[in-house]
Amino acid sequence: MSGFAHELERREVSKTDIPVFHVGDAVDVHVRIKEGEKERVQIFSGTCIARKGGGLRETFTVRRIVEGEGVERIFPLHSPNVVKIELKRAGKVRRAKLYYLRDRVGKATRIMEKLNATHLGKTDDKRTADEQAAAPAAEEKPAEEPAKEEAPAEAKAES
């Protein structure tokens, strides 16, 4: 990705309270649902089986079993409809994508819990650091531009 696109994405990312979660973790995704003129928040609980993309385009897939039927839903990470993501427990997995869970039923779909997980209860500091780094840089740029314009004007006056 070019530098311009990266800067644009960094400015447009407004969510900084995203928790650190990995594939295999059990999550509750609070989703804003609009029915007519009413709005409510519905919780989609399941296992994160995939994360894809980066920046504003990042998505994650959550799978759960409802009445014996597997249901998967793909959520954009920075969507305004995703109100909150809660991490319930960390899963111990060795793959980046858990699509093999689609073929399994019953107890075979269970994922072992990672007991020494260090990311429980933490927010993604990398995103917050990017936001804080971008804010001072944006404030400094307008201050630098007038200073550059004034210096040549003074040099012309002295000549």
ZIGINOR-V155815 format. One record per helix or strand. SS is the DSSP state (h for helix, s for strand). FROM is the first residue (numbers start at 1). TO is the last residue. Records with the same first field share a line. If there is no record, write none. Layout:
BEGIN
SS=FROM-TO  FROM-TO
END
This chain:
BEGIN
h=3-12  55-57  99-103  106-109  125-158
s=19-19  26-35  38-52  59-66  69-76  82-89  91-91  113-113  123-123
END
